[in-house]
């Protein structure tokens, strides 16, 4: 029974599928139950060994036998050896029961067989078909803007690859994510990895010769729409307080009323400092490229936890670029105000230092370039709002595509007990003690005490003349002196003619107890 309980405990802790199925709470219940069962069995077996040892080698007093049978931890009439063992049997389960709980807070991962699912340029579940994209831009960009850093992910699908490159990844469609979330328990999560398309924006500023060339800037200006009636495209400028101006050039002329949004210029300059639009202009190229992303999915949230860009702009599939090169995204009229909203210069005027900067040395402008992510968020949010999988679109193969199970990796994580060697040792203590006790019982086999030895055995074995020596203890159960017990094996009346030998208890005998003989019956 102890071995079965031990195996159950080991399986509950070490077998990954079982650990994930149970979860930490149920693991604690199973391990606690297993330890209780094994502790009970250990106490029973060790208690029997103490009785055998007491009869063969111990003081063999009636007080010791009574204390062992009734587990009298505080009985001073017992000798110290059996009392020490009883205290050990009492404290051991308490210590083990407290120790195994310290292994809470672990995690177990189990690779699952993925099913096919659809991916696309979409937002987190619950953010579909909202407005014209402004809320999607804020949702994607704001976590990064509040705490900018490079080589990390933000929110549902934003990757800041380096100080000049940002990517917003396509993701599993919300219906598939919601189905996974509904299958999870509170302490479970899923890591899902797949290669997907992404909106990648890279900051490649004009060279010095380009900045100094009027011909270059005239060519750039001519490539953008300058019609005042078409306020969503072309050049937009605004003068801010403090002689600071900002500008956005977006939506280059294309064919059939469609525009090319793959190249964007942003600029912020101060004339009083001798700056110009051209000297401060930043140039951004946006393409659709292949990335690999890993999402962490819980009951309440889906977040991108790891990602990398697998292609350069030159390696990108040209057929997928039409979503930016021939489209009507109308970026300028909708998002121009966001250049002022997400403006680090304004933070200084409003005394809003960066999160984490010290009051004695406030910092208002981060070392991280935040514009690639802003441009990427502008284009991505409009793309999702107008042409995402939830909308009827002419760009289906680029913005909506299925993936087979072999293209998706799913790892289920569950909060479990830590799979530690020390926890296995804790589970092994009782089985080891039980086996040692069984072995000790085998070595003491000849001692005239059976597994069912108890009060009835004592009463049945005391001879007539010994009862008088126990007089006065019937009510209190206490004797005024130490009474030694000797087990003897003698023929009953009739001698050898009987089929069994009778076991008797001699009170106050100083002789050693008899041993049982093989092939004889006793009673």
N, C-alpha and C positions, 0 to 999 in steps of 0.2 A: 504494500500500500504506500509506504514511504517513497519507494522508487517510482511508482506511478505519479505520485504528487510532484516529485522532483522533475520528472520528464515534462509534465504539464507546465510547470513553472519555467523550465528552460525554453520550451516551445513558445510560450507567451512572450518571452523577452528576446530570444535570438532569431526566431523565424520571422522574416520580414513581413510576409503576407499576413501572418497572424497578428503581429505587433500593430500593423497599420489598421487591420480590421478592428482590433480591440480599442486602440487609442490608449492614451496614458491613464485616463480614469479607470477604465476597465482592467488595464494591466495591474494597477495598484490593487484592485479588488481581487484579481486572480492570484497574484503573488502573496497578498495577505492571507487569503484562504489556504493556499498551499503551505505557507509557513506555519499556520495554525495546525493544520492536519499533521505535518511532519513533527511539530513540537509535541503534540499529543502522543504520537507513536514513539518518539524518542524518550519522553518521560516514562512511558509504560515499560519500555525495554530496559532503560537504565535503572529504573526502580527495581526491576526483577534481578538485575545484576547485583545491586546493593544488597538485596536480601540473601542472594546466594553467597556473596562474599562475607556478609555478616555471619552466616551460619558456619562457613568453612574456616575463615581466617580472622573474623572480627571479634569484638567483645561478646557477641552473641547474647545480649541482654534482652529481656522482655521489653524494656523501655525503648531500645533501639528498633526492635521489630514493630512495635506499636507506632513509633514516630515515623518510620519509613512508610508504613502502610497508610497512615493518615496525613503524611506530609506536614508534620509539626515543625515548622521552621524555627520556632522560638522555644522549643522544649529543651530546657537546660539539663534534664535528666538523661538526654541522649549524649553519646560521646561525640566529639567534634567532627570525626571523619564523615559519618553519614549526614550530619547536619550541613557540612560544607557542600556535599554533593547535592543535597536538596536545594540549597540556596543557588547553586549553579544552574540547576534545572529551572528554577524560578526566574532568575535574572536573564538567562540566555534568550528565551523567546522575546522578552521585552527589548533587549538590545538589538536583536536581529529585526524585530518589527519596526524599530525606530530607524535603523540603518538603511533599509532598502528604500525608504521614502526620500532619502537624500539623492537618489538617482533620477528624480523627476526633472523634467525640462529638457530631455533629450529629443532627438528627431530621427525618424527612420524614413528612408527613401525607397520607393518601389517603382521600377520601370513598368509602365503599362502599355498594352497594345493600343495604339492610337486608332481612331476611326477617321475616315476622310471628312474634311470640312472645308468650308469656303473662307477665303481671305479677301481683303479689299481695303481701299482707302476709306476708313471709317473711324468714327470716334468711339469713346468708351460707351458701354451699354447705358442707355438712358439719355444720351446726348444727340440722338438722331433727329433729323428734320426740325432743327431749332433755328429759326431766323435765317439770316443771310450769311452766317459764318463768324460774326464778331464774338459770340459767346464761345465758339470753338477755339478761336485764336487765344482768348484770355485763358481758357481752361488749359490749353497746351503750353502757353508761353509763361504765364505768371509764376509758377513754381520755380522755374529757372531764373527769371528776372529778380526774384526776391533773394535768391541764394545762388548766384552764378558760380559755376565751376566747370572744368573741362574733363573729358574722358569719363563721363558718367551719364546716367539716364535720369529722366524726370517724368513723372506722371505715367500716363497710359502708353505713350509711344514716342517721346522725344529723346534723341541721342545728341549729346554734344561731343563730337568725335575729337575735335581739337579747337584751338582758338580761332580757326577760320572756317570750320565746317560744322554744320548741324544737319540732322536728318530727322524726319518724322516718318515712322514706319507704318506700312499697312499692317493690319492686325486681323485676327479671327473675327468673323462677323458676330454681332451681339447675340444672335439667337444661339450660336454654339457656345459662347462664353457663359451665357445665362444657364444653359443646360448643365454645364460643368459645375457652376457655382451651386446650383440646386442639389447636386449630388454630394457636396462636401459637408462634413461636420465642422463645428466651430474650430476645432484644433487641427484641421487638415488644410492643405493647400496643394496646388498643382503647378509644376514648372513645365511650360510648353515652349518648345523651340522649333523654329522653322525658318527657311529662307523666304523672304518676302520682297516685294517692291517697296520703294521708299522715295519720299520727296527730299532730295538732298540739295542744300544750298551751300555754296563755297564762296568765300570772300577772296577775289583775285583783283586787287586794285590796279588802276592804270599805272603804267611805268612812268618814270620821270619825264621821258621824252613825250609821252602821250599827254601828260598833264600840261606840259609847256607848249603843246601844239594847238593853235586855234583851229587848224584844219580838222584835227581829231574831234574836237568838241563840236564843231559845226556838223560833222558827219554823224556824231551821236545824236545831236539835237534833231537833225533831219530824219533820223530813223524812228523818232517818236511822233505820235500825233500831236499837233499843236492847235487843233481846233478848239476854241473856247467852249463850243457847244458840247464837246465830248469830254466832259470833266473827269470821267473815270480813267482816262488814259493820258499819256503824254506827261508834260512837266507840270508839277504843282509846287508852288513856293508859298511860304508864309513868314512874315516878320514877327519875331517873338520879342518880349521885353528884353532890354539890355542890348539892343542892336544885333541880336542873334537871329539868323535866318535858317530855315530848314527847307529842304527840297526833296522830292521823290520823282524819279523818272522811271516809268514802268509802262508796259504795253506797247512794244514796238509795232510799227505798221506791218501788216501781213496781207493776205489775200482774202477776197470775198467777205470783207467785214470782220474777219477774225484777226486776232492780235497775238504777237509772240511775247510771252511773259517770262521767258527763261532768263533774261538779263535785266537786272534792276540796279539803278543808281540811287544812293542816299547821300545827302550832304548836309552838314551843319557848319555855318561859318559866321564869323564876327568881323564886320567891316572895320571896326575901330582897331582891330588887331592886325589889319592888313591881310585878312583871309578872304578867299573867294570861293564861290561854289566849286570851281574846278580844282582848286588846291586842296580842298577838304573832301572831295567826292570819294565815296567807296563804291566799288563795283561788285555785284553778286551774280553768280551763275547758278541757276536751279535746274536740276535734271532729275529724271526718274532712274534710280539705280537699284541693284540687288543688294540687300542687306540680310544679315541673320539676326534674329531677335529672340530673346527668352522672356516670357511673361510669367509673373507670379500671380496665380489666381486663388483668391480666397472667397469665402462666402460673401464678404462685403466689398471687395475691391479687386481690381485687375491693374497691375502695374508692370511696366517694362523694367526688368532688373539687369539685363545685359544685352548688348548689341554691338555690331561692328559692320562697317561698310565693306562690301566685297568687291566693288568695282570702282574704277576711276571714271571720270566723266567721258573719256575717250572710249572706254570699254562698254559703256551703257548701250542698251538696245535702242537703236534710233527709232524703231517703230513705236516705242512707248513714249517718245518725247512729244508727240502731237497734242497731248493733254495740256501742255504749256505753250507749244509753238503755234497752235491754231485753236484758239479758244476765246471766249468772251468773259473773262473772270472779273473785270471791272474792279481792279484793286485800288486805284488812286482815290476815287471818290468815297469809297467806304473806309479805307484804312489810313488815309493821310493823317487824320487826327491822332492816331496811335503813336506817331513819331513824337508828338509832344507829350502824350500820356506816359510813354516809356522812355523818358529822357533823363539821363543821369545828371545833366547840368541843372535841371529844375530841382533835384533833390537838395542840392546845396542851398538854393534860395529858400526852400521850405524847411531847411534844417532837418532833413531825414537821412541820417547816416546809414551806411550799409549794415545789415544785420551782423552782429558779432564784433563790430568795431568798438574800440574803447571810447568812453566819453571824453577822456583827455586828449585823444588823437582820433577824432572822427574821420572816417573815409566815406566819400560820396560817389566816387567813380571807381568801379571795379577794374582789376587788371584783365578781366576776361572780356573779350569782344562779344557783346550780346546781340549785335545786328544780324549775323547770319541766321540765328534762331528766329529772330523777329520776321525776317523776310520769308523764311521757310514756313513759319506759322501762318503768315498772310496768304501765301499761295495755297498751302495745304487746306486751310479752313474754307477758302472759297471753292476749291476743287471738290471737297467733300460736300459742301452745301449745295453746289450746282450739279455735280456729276458723280457723286458717290453711289455705292451699291443700292442705297435706298431710293435713288432717283432714276428716272429713265435717262439713259446716257448713250452717247455715241462712242464712248471710250471703254466699253465693257471689258475687253480682254486685258487692259492695263490696270483698271481700277477694281476689277472683280474677277476672281479666278479660284478654281478648286485646287485642293492638294490631296494627294493620296496618303494613306496611312504610313507608307514608307518614307514620306517626306516630312513627317511630323514626329517629334520626340516628346513624350509625356512622362514626367516623373512625378509620382504622387508622394507628398510629404505629410507625415503625421507626427504630432507631438507625442512622444512615447518616453518610456524609461530609457535612460542611457544604457547602451549595450556595452557594459563594462565587465572586465574580468573580476573585479571586486564584487560585483553583484552576483556573479556566478558562484564565487566563493561563499557568499552569504547563503545562497540557496543550497549549497553543498554541505553546510555544517551539519544539519540534522541527519541527512542520509548517511554521512560518514560516521557520526556518533551512533546511529542505529545499527549500522553494520558492525562496528566495533563491539557494541553491546551484545549482539547476536553471537559474535565470535567468542566473547567472554563467557556467555551462557553455555556454549558448547564445551569450552575448557572446564567449566564447573559443573558438567553434566551429572557427576556422581553425587552432588549435594542433594539431600532429601527435601528439596523445595521445588514445587511445580510452578508453572506459569499462573495457576489459579490460586496460589497460596494467599490466604487471608485470615480474617478473624475466626471463621469457622474451622480452618485448619488448626489454629492454635487451641481452640476449645476442644476439638476432637482428639488432639494428641496429648493433652496434659493428663498425666496419670492421677489416680485417686489421691495419693498422698501429697501430690503437688498442689492440689486445689486449696488445701488448708493454708498453704504459705501465701496465698493471694487474698486471703480474707481481709475485708475492710476496704477494698478498692472497687466494689461493685458500683457505687454511686459516683464517686469522684473520678474514677479511672486513674488514680495516682497511688503509687506505692511509696512507703517511707524509706525503702532501701532498694538498691540495685539487685535485680533478680536475673540470674544467668539461666539460659535455656540450652539444653543439649538435645539434639535430635538423635534418637537411637532406632535401630531397625532390629526387632526381635520377633521370634516366632510367636504367633498367637497360641492360645491354649489348644493343645492338640499337636504342637510341634510341627515336624516336617510334613505331616499328612495334609496340611492345609494348602490351598492353591496360591495363597499370597502371604507375605510377611506384613506384620503390622508396624507402622511407624508410631513411635511414642515420643513425648517431650518430657524430659527430666528437669525438674526445677532445682536450681542451686547446685547442679552438678558441675564440677570443674573439669570433667573430661571433654575431649574433643568430640564433635558430632560424628556419627557413623557416615559412611559413604554407601550409596546404593550399589548393589551388585548387578551385573549384566544378566539378562535372561531371567530375572525374578520379578514377580509382581508384588506391589506394595499397596497398602491401603490403611 
